[in-house]
Amino acid sequence: MAANPTLKRLLVTGAGGQVGTELAAEAAAAGFAVMAPLRAELDITHENAVAAAIAAAKPDAVINAAAWTAVDRAESEADLARAVNARAPALLGAACERSGIPLLHISTDYVFDGMSERPWREDDPVAPLGVYGASKAEGEAALRAATPRHIILRTAWVFSPHGNNFVRTMLRLAGTRDEIAVVDDQRGAPTSATDIARVLLALAAAAIDARTGDKSPLWGTYHFCNEGVTSWCGFARAIMAGAAARGAPTARIRPIPGADYPTPAKRPAYSALDCTKLRTETGIEPRPWNEALDDTLDRLLKPADGIERTRAENA
């Protein structure tokens, strides 16, 4: 079947990750023509590969969902983290600028130090605590320098039915343990990768329409997370409650301070993001995180054979 020339064409990097997987599915359902190469097919840390991919795909916009997200490993593998999180956005931004197309890029709450008593705003100063956050902050700055036609979407505490994330970890552990110790003094807003993908697609559609104007008010940095704030412990208890309601294995959740669970990289104590700018300028309204969690648990644990798959993974 011939390609529909009227479809808006998207190139999505990081298609194997949580957000990338959801982007590819949601974009196709929304009527975009999607090109979503895996890491083995496109190395975004190499300038020639990036240029060739954009020339071949001829996209109307690029969404960079690729990232080095191994927070603790970044402390010992800083060069690799910076290659993906800092150098690649600069290369993608420069290639998009040459082609006159917008680039949408995902960033993180880890650019902040977590020492706040209110949700973080876009114009708050960045002060990352570790290599991962520093590499993401460097990538933001590099992208801003590379092209004015960019949208940076910071998000936090991402979960989905795919890959390595807190929800899947808790469900796996519940199949093998009676009790799970979870940190209770780090707070944030759990955020669905599906919801992130839908926000990015809405922004991409607007960006494609605005792409001829490098002074468009659309360009810039936005925050998005699901509504509501909880601790990792509170999140874990909600996961267990949802698992119990669906007949899946559960475990008791025991709260502990972060000091009792030391990690190579320091985590922000408060990661909630202020989404006022996104609401005001786009009309996008984040839904509650527990509602988004229910949808993810439905996908992981329903129908009945979904429970059996989860039990098999736990074995």
N, C-alpha and C positions, 0 to 999 in steps of 0.2 A: 504494500500500500504506500502510495506517495505521501511524503510529509506534508502536513498542512502549513502553508507559508504564513498563515495569519496567527498561528500560535506564538506566544511569547516564549523565547528560548532561554533556558537557564543552564548554566554550567555550575554544578554543585561539587565542591571538593570535600574530602572527608566523608564520602558516601558510606563508608563502613562503620562509622561511629554512631552514637546514639541519635544525635540531632540529624546527621546526614542520612541515616536510614529512614527516619520519619520524613525528612524533606523530600527524598526521592518519591516516597509513596504519596504524600500529600500534594506535591506539585503535579504529579500525573493526574491525580483525582481532580485537581483544580483546573486542569486544562492547559497546563504548561507543557512545552516540549522540553524534556529533562535529559541532560547528559550528566551522568554521575559516575565518573571513573573512580576506581578504587586506588589505594595508595600504590599498589604494584603497577598500575597503569599510568599514574601521573605523580611524579615526585615534585611537589610544589616548592622544594628548596633549591631547585635547579632552574636558572633563568631561562635557558633555551627550551626546557620542557614546558614551562608555563606559557611562554610565547607561542609555542607550537600548538598547545592545547586550545588556547583562545582563538588562534587563527583557524584551526580546523573546526571548532565548534560554532564559531560565529554567534556567540550568545548575545542576547539583549541585556543580560546582567549576569554577574558571577556572585555566588554565595559561598563564602569560605567557611565551611564547617569543620575543617581539619584543625587539629590542635594536638600538642603534646600535653596530655592530661595526667600523667603519672607524677603526681605532686611530690611524693617523697623521693622518687628516683631522680627527679630534676635536680635535687641537691647534689647528687654525685655525677650527674650526666648533664651538666649545664649547657655544654656546647650543642648537644642534640636538642634539648628543649628550646634553646634560642634559635636554632636553625628553623624549626617548625613554627614557633610562636612569634618570633621577631623578624627573621629574614624573609620568610615566605609571604607574610602580608605586604611587605615592601615590594617584592617581586610581582605579586598579583596586582597590587595597586598601580605599579608603573605600567604593566601590560594593559590593564583596563583603561588607564588614562590615555595611552597611545591609541586605543580603539574607540575612545569616547563612550565607554559604557560604565555603569555604576558597579561598585563592589560593596557587598554586604558582608560583614565580618562579625564573628561571635567572640566576645571577650567575657570577663569573669569578675566576680566579687573579690577575688584574691588580689586585685590591684589596690585594694584598700587594706588598712592595718587592722580593721575590726574594732577600733577603739571609739565607738560611737554609741549613743543612746537613742538614735533615731535612724530610720532607713537612709541609706547613702543616696545622695543626689549626683547627677552627672557632673556637676561642676565642683564636687568635693575634691580636694587634692589627693592624688594617688600616693600611697606609701606602702608598697608590698613588703610582706614579711619574709619572703623566700624567693628562690630562683624561679619557680613557676609563675608567681604573681609578677615578678620583675620582667620576665620574658614576655608576658602578655601585655604589660604596660608599654614595653619597648615596641611591641608589634602595633599597638594602637598609635603610638607616636609616629612610627615609620609609615603607617598607612595614611595618616593625616598629611604627612609631608609628600607622599607620592601622588595623591589625587584629591581634589576637592569633592569629587563625586563618590562619596563613601557614606555608609551607614555602619556604625559600630553598635552592636547590641550586646550589652553586658547582661549576664544572667548568673544563676547560682543554684547549687544543690540539685543538679539535673538528674532525673530518673526516667526510666522507660522500660519497656519489655525486653530491651536488647542490651547486650554488652555488660560491662562491669559497672554496677551502680548500687546504691544503698538498698534499694527495695529488693533487688535480686539477691544481694548478699544476705539480708535478713531472712528471706524465705529459704535460702539454702541452709543457713545455720539452724533455722527452726526444725529442719528435718533431722538434725544430728545432735542437738543440745536441748536440755531442759531449761537452761537459763543463759541469757546473753547480756553481757555488761556493755552499756552504751553511754557515751559521753553526754552529760546533761547541762554543761555550762558553755556550750557553743550554740548560738541561736541564728536562725535564718529562715528562708522561705523555700521549701521544696518546690521544684519547678519541673513540669512535664516537658519532655523533649517534643512531644506532639504539639503542645501549645507553643513552644518556641518556634517550631517549624511553621506553624500557621501564621504567627506574627511576622516571621521573616518573609513569607510569601506575600502577605499583604503589603509589607514595606517594599518588596521587590517590584510588585506591580506598580506601586506609586513611583518608585525610583525609575522604572523604565519610561514611564510617562514624563518624568521630569528630567531625563538624562541630558537633554540638550542645554540645560541651564546649570552652569557650575556654581551659580549663586543661589540656587534653590534653597528655601528654608528647610526643606526636607533633610538635607545633608547634616550629618553630625552624629552625636552619641546619644543613645537611649538606654534606659534600663527596663528590663522585663523579668518579673518572677511571678509565680502564682501568689494569690492573695493570702495573707495570714503569716504569722511568725510562730515558730516552734523550736524546740531543741532537737538534737539528734535522738535523744531518748524519747521525746514526745512523738517524733516521726516514727520511730521503731514501734512504739506502742500502737500507733494507728495502723501500721502495717500488720501487726499481729492480730488486731481486732478485725481487720478486713480479711485476713487469711482464715480466721476462725469462722467468720460468717460464710465463707465459701468452702468450708470443710477441709481446708488444707492444714498441714502441721503448724503448730505454734510453739512458742517458748516464752517463759517469763522474761521481762526486761528489767535489768537492775541498773539504776542510774549510778554513774561514777563521774568524778571530776576529770577534766582533760589531763591533769597532771598524772593521773593513774594510767593513762594510755599514751605514753610518749611516742612521738613520731619524728623522723628526721626533719620534716618541714613543720614550722609552726602554722597553725590554722587561725584565721580571723575569729575572734570571739563573737562578733555580731556581723552578719552578712546580708541582712535584709536590704533590698534595694527599693528606692522610691520610684514608682512608676508614673508619677504625676505628668511628666513631660510627654510620655507616650500616650496617656489618656487624652491629654489636652490637645495635642497636635495631630493625633490620628484617630481618636475615638475608640481605640482598642481598650477593652476592659478585661483585666486579668480575672480569671475565675479562682475560687478558693482551691488551695492545694489539696485539701482532702477530697474534693470532688474529682480533681485530676487523678489523684491516687486511686480512687475507686475504678476509674476507667482502665488504668494500667493493671490493677489486680484482676479485673474482669478478663483482660487479654491474656494475662499470665495463668490464671487459674480456672477459666471457663472456656469451653464446656467441660464436662466431667473429665475428659481425657487430658485436659490441661493440668489438672491436679496430679494425674498419674505421671505426666511429663516432669513436673516439678519434683515429685518424689524420686523419680528415676535420676534426675540431676543431683539430688541430695545423697543418693546412695554411694 
